[in-house]
């Protein structure tokens, strides 16, 4: 495999995980909005922490994908 093919494969793999993280994040926020008033406090706090962590993960994964795309320009 050439270096270009390896980087393209890595970008595709990372994009799959980015999509999974986005769907999970949307689901967490949706659950939080609909159940914030009726769910126990520990569940609301846990969901909030998870949503914040996944949102941060999305941001960092997106930056990593951008760096891979930038490295393609140099090839």
Long-range contacts (C-beta under 8 A, 24 or more apart in sequence): 3-75, 4-72, 4-75, 7-68, 7-71, 7-72, 7-75, 8-72, 10-68, 11-65, 11-68, 11-69, 11-72, 14-61, 14-64, 14-65, 14-68, 15-65, 17-61, 18-58, 18-61, 18-62, 18-65, 21-54, 21-57, 21-58, 21-61, 22-58, 24-54, 25-51, 25-54, 25-55, 25-58, 28-54
